[in-house]
Amino acid sequence: MNTLVPFPFHLQLRDHFKQRERTWKWFSEQQVKEEQAQSHRTALLKNTYRLDPETFAKPYALAQQAVKALNIDAEVTLYQEQNTAQLNAGISIIGKEAHIVLSGRLMDLLTEKELLALLGHELAHYLFYNLDGGEHEVTTRVAYAIANDERSEDVHVETARLYSLYVELFCDRGAFQAAQDAEAVLSCLVKLHTGLAQVNTASFIQQAEEVINADNSGSEGPTHPENYLRCLALHYWNTNANDTQEKIERMVRGPLDVNNLDIFRQKELQQLTHDLLQVAVKPQWIYSTAMTALCRSYFPDLKRSPNAFVTDAMREQVKAASDGTRNYLCYVLLDVARCDGEQEEVPLGHVLELVELLELRTEFEAILRKELKLGARELKLLKERAMAGLAKMKDVGEESLQAD
């Protein structure tokens, strides 16, 4: 049976926050006060119908089955939400209490196995919060507190969003662990989002793969991945758990996107920019006073390095990046090409060679034409002058941009 463990993103974010010892300590010591817990219980009673275990013996038996399968100690209470037809379910966790609220006609629509999967998903939230001594519950509160702070940057909001998406995928795996039936989990998800009484999960998996093949830009869901992503992620994990992590990561996060960075990808893009600049200013002749100032405007500690090369890893990283990121890198290189007027077009020739190595020529030339307002003929002449100037510079020796 596949092991139910947090996603690497969960562990990475937990470790990141634990390095902020004062923040981690403060959130770890915060406890829900009894008056807050009682207020939440009362709010539940005001807006739901509490299902009593005698009348609704089967749902409670399924809940206990899920509790046992997940090896948790949750005390489950079930509710039916009032005045809504929307199909949904949610859980509120207060200590060992697991309050699960069902919405819409779920108990009529779902089979017993599907209802077991649904309850397993909700109770997997309880499991997640209690893993590793409750560290993931603390991580959740830290991530959301930072994201909801008006002073926070977009990267913090995106980090919390991704964290939530991965929690839902974890809980989908919990649904499988409870039901031990991937078909039941998938059909539950499809029914929940369509309201249909009969569904063909194999057909929906095929549909989901068509979407991924046409558009693998990542999830746009605010808290939950799109249903086709959830079903496909569970299908991949269930059929080949040892070879799916990178595939699921690409499906959820999409390519490296300058317009949609979390705190870890922000560092990744910063490093890529740093490495690219080091390659761009590798020749001794290009490292003028103006170029030094440009580099320091990006990275105050950046230094020219004779060991900077366009590596296969860099090339693959650029190739896999989003269109926006590729354009951003082109603008960085345009800065290099244009920052020192005294060197005329020679730096441009150097940059043209670099974009060729990185397979960025099309994007770079489009940006060059746009920013310099050049026609096709003018661009051609500019490139010829730049390459001629670079050829003269190479006559006196220039370091290779590629590693052997």
N, C-alpha and C positions, 0 to 999 in steps of 0.2 A: 504494500500500500504506500502511496506517495506520502512523504512526510509533510506535515502542515507547519511551515515556518514562515516568519516574516520575510518580505521581499528585501533584497539588498538595499533598496532606497530607504526603507524603514530603518535598517541597521546603520546606514551611513548618516542619516539625519540624527538618530539617537546619539551616535558617537560624536557628531559635530556639536550638539547641544551640551553633552556631558563635559566637553572641554571648557565650556563657559560655566565654571564651577559655581559661582554665586547664583547665576540664573537657575541652574539645575537644582541647586539646594533649595532655593526659595519655592519653586514649583513643586518639588518633591515633598515639602513639608506642609503644603496647603491641603486641607481636608474639607470635604463637604460638611457644613454644619447641619445639625439635626433639624433646625428650623427651615433651612433651605431644602432639605430632603423631604420634609413633611409638606412644604409648599408645593413641591413638584408632584408628590403623590395626590394632593388635593386637586391640582390642575388636571391631572389625568382623569380623576373621577368626574370632574365637571364636564369633560368633553368626550367621554367614551362610555361604553357599556362594558362593565367588568364581567368576563365570562367565569361562571362558577364551575369548579371542577366536576361537580356531579352531573350537571346538565350537559357540559361539554367535555365529557370524559375522554373521547378519542383525541381531540387536539392536545389535551394535557398529557395523555399517554405518549403522543408523538414528541412533545416537548421534552419529556423525561428521557425518551429514547435518544434524542439529540444531545441532551446533557451528558448521558452516559457515553455516547460515541465520541464526544469532544473531550471527555475526561475533565469536566469542570464541576464546580460546586454551586452553580447558580440556582436560586430559588425563583421559579418562573411564575409570573402572573400574566394572563392573557386578557386582552381587551379588544373590543370592536369599536372603531371610531364612528362617531355619529355624524350625520348630515353630510356624507361624502360618498360619491360613487367611484372615486378614483381608486384604482387597484394599487395598493402599496402596503408596506410593512415597515415598522421601525422599532427600535429598542431604546429604552432608557435604563441606565445602569446606576444603581444606588447601593454601594457596598456589594453585598452578595445578592441583592435583589435584581432580577432581570424582568423588566416590565415591557412586554411585547405588544404593540398596538397593530391590529390588522385593519385595513381600510378596504371598502368595497366588498364585493361578493366572493372573496378569496376562498372561503370554505366551501362554497358551492362549485366554484370553477376548477379548483385543484383536486387532483387525486390524492390519496393518502401519502404516497411516495413524494409527490410534488410538495405537499404541505410540510412533510418532514424536511425536505430540502430547504424550503423557505424558513422554517424555524431554525434549522441548522445554520443558515446564513446569518440570521439575526443573533443567535447565540455565539457565533464565531466572533462577533464584536466583543463579547464578554471574554472569550478566550484570548483574543488579541490584547486586550487591555491588561490581562493578568499574566501574560508571558513575561519571562525574564524579570520576575519580581515587580511587575507593574511599570517597568521602565517605558513601555510603549504608550501607556496612558499618559504618563508625564510628558513624553515627547509630543503627543497629540495636543495637549494643552499649551505647551510652549509654542508650537508651530502656529496654532490658531491665534494665540494671543499676539504674537508678533505680526501675523498677517492682518489682523483687525486693527492694529495700531495705525492711526492716521499718519504717523511719521514714517511708516514703513515704505519700502520701495517695492516696485512690481515683482522683483525677484523673490521677495518673501511671500507675496500672495501666490505666485506660481509654485513655490516650494510647498506651501500648505495644500494647494489644489492637487498636486501630484501625489502628495502623501495620502490624501483622501482617496484618490483613484486606486492606489495600490491596496489600501485597506479593504475596499470593496472587492477587489480581485482575491485577496486573502480570504475574505468571508465567503466568496463563491466556492473556494476550495473547501472551506468548512462545511458548506452545504453538501458537497460531495462526500465528505468524510461522514456526515450524519446519515445520508441516504444510501451511500455506497452504490449509487446509480447515476452515472453521468447523464443518461437520457432524461431522468427525472429532473435533474437540476436545469438542464437546457430547456426542457419543455416548460418548466416553471417560469424561467426568465422570459421566454417568448410569450407565454400566456399573460404574464404580468404586464407586459408592455403592449399587447395587442387586444386583450380581452377575448381572444378566440378560445373556444372550448376544445378544438382539435388542431394540433400543429404538427408539422413535419420538421423535426430538428435537423435531419441530414440536409434537407433543402435549405434551411436557414444557414447552416454552416457553409454550404456552397455559396450562398448569397453573400455571406460575410467575407469569404475569400475573394470574391469578385470585387468587393469594395476595397479591400486592402491592396489588391493588385492594381487598382485604378488610382487609389489615393491613399498613400501611407504617410500622411502629414501629422499623425498623432491624434490623441483624443482632445476634444474641445469641451468635454463635460465639466461642469463646475465642481461637482462632488462625486459623480459616478461616471465611469466610462460609458460610452454609447453601448447599447445592448449587443450590437453585432461584435464589438470588441470583447465584451465580457464573455459571450458564448465562444468566440474563437479562442480566447486566452484559456478558458477552461478546457476546451476540446484539445488544444495543443498540450496542455499540462497533463491531461488524463491519458493521452495516447503516447506521449514521449516526454516525460517529465525531465529527463536528464539533458535534453537538447533544445529547450524552449526559452530559456531565460533571456537571451539576447533578442530573440524574435519578439517576445512579448514586450520587452523594453522598447524596441523600435515602434511597435504598434501603439503603445501608450504615449511615449514621449515624442515620437517623430524625430526628424533630423535636428541637428544643432541649429537653432534659430535665434538670431540676434534680437528678434522682436518678441521672444517668448522664453526667457531664460529663468531657470531656478538658480539657487545659490551655487550649486555644483557646476552647472553648465556655464554659469558666468565665469567661474575660475577657469574652466576648460577653454572658453573663448579668449579670455585674457592671455592664457598661455600660448594659444595658437597665434594670437596677434603679436605677442612678444617674439616668438620663434620666427615668424614671418618677417618682422622688422629686422631681426638679426641677420637673416639671409639677405634681405634687401640692401643692408648697409655693409655687407661683408667686404666689398672692394675698398682698399685703402683710399683710392682717389675720390670716392663718393662721400667719405666721412668728413665733410666740411663743417665749419662752425654752424652754418644754417641747418645742416642735416643733424648735427648733434643736438641742437635746440629742439628740432622736430621730434627726435627720438625721446628726449627727456620730457616732452609734453605728453607723450603716451606713457612712458615708464621712466620715472626719475632715475632709476638705478640701471637702466639698460646700457650695456657696453658692447662695442663691436667685438665679434668673436671670429677667429679664423676657422673655427670648427663648426660653423653654422652651415647646414646643407638643406636642400630640399630632399627630405627622406620619403620613402614609400609610405610611411605612416602619415606624414603631413599631407602627401598627395591624396591619400584615401580619405583623410579627415575633411579636406576641402571638397573633394568630390561628393561626399555624403551629406554635406551641409545644405541647408535650405537656400533658396534663391536669394533671400534677403541677406543671409550671412555671406554668401559668395559676393554679392554686390558690396557689402560692407568691407570685405577684404580688398576688393578692387579700389575702393575709395582710400583705404590706407596706403595702397601702393601708388595711387595717384598723388597723394601727399608727397611721397618720396620722389616721384618723378618731377614734381613742380616746385619743390620748396626752395631750391637754390638756383636763382636766375643766372648767376655767373657761370654755371656749368652748362648753360643752354640746354640742348636736347639730349645730351649724353646720358643723364640718369634715366630719361624716358626709354632709351634703347636698352639699358640694363633691365628696366622693369618689364619691357616687352618680352625679353628672353625669360624672365621669371614667370610671367603669366602663362607663357607657352608651356613651361615645365609643370605648372599647376593646373593646366587645362582651364584657364580663366580668360583666354584670349577674347572670346566672343563677348563676354560681359564687360571686360575692361575696355575694349575698343568702343563698345556702345556708350559707356560712361564717358570716355575720352571725347567722343564726338559731341555728346550732349553738353558737357561742362565747358568745352572750348568752342562750342558752336561751329563745328567743322562739317563741311560737305565731304562726300566720299573721296573726291580728288584731293582736297586739302589734307584729309587724314592720311592718304597714301603718301603724299609728299613729306608730311611731318614724320612719318615712320621711316621713310628712306633717309632723311637727314639724321634722325636719331640713331639708326643702325650704322650709318656711315661714321658718325662721331664715335660710337662705341667701338667700331672696328679699329679706329686709330688708337683708342685707349688700350685695346687688347694687344696692340703691337708692343706695348711696353709692359705687358704682363697683367693678367687679372686672374684672381682665384676662381676655381670652378664652383658653381652653385650646387652641383649634384655630387652626392657621395658616390665613390667608385663601387 
